[in-house]
Amino acid sequence: MVIIIYSNAQVKDFAKTKEQEEQIEKNCQQPTTNSLKNDACITANATSSNTAQKISLNTATLEELLTLPGIGEAKAKDIIEYRKSNGNFKTIEDIMKIPGIGESVFAKIKDYLTI
């Protein structure tokens, strides 16, 4: 999440501030050698829940699993280990068989998952 807190001067000159935000967003999408570099760039993979961007429980890498909300490194490794030990997931709900992933975590991530 990115929270922008404007100064009084920025509020007074909001048009200029908005242009700066648009330039930062443009740099995130198409970085150049002189682009402003920061950690505020958000990619479509991390924010989109459409079918093309869903993460497959049966093929996802550790890095891909870490993009899921509420899934840290330990749970991501548990997902991969479950897959190795038990074979592919049959449904996305099967992820709740992993210790520490209950209904509340599943509710946060279900829109990002596919099998």
ABEGO torsion letter per residue (X at the ends): XBBBBBBAAAAABAAAAAAAAAAAAAAAABBBAABBBBAABBBAAAABABAAABBBAAABBAAAAAABBGBBAAAAAAAAAAAAAAEBBABAAAAAABBGBBAAAAAAAAAABBX
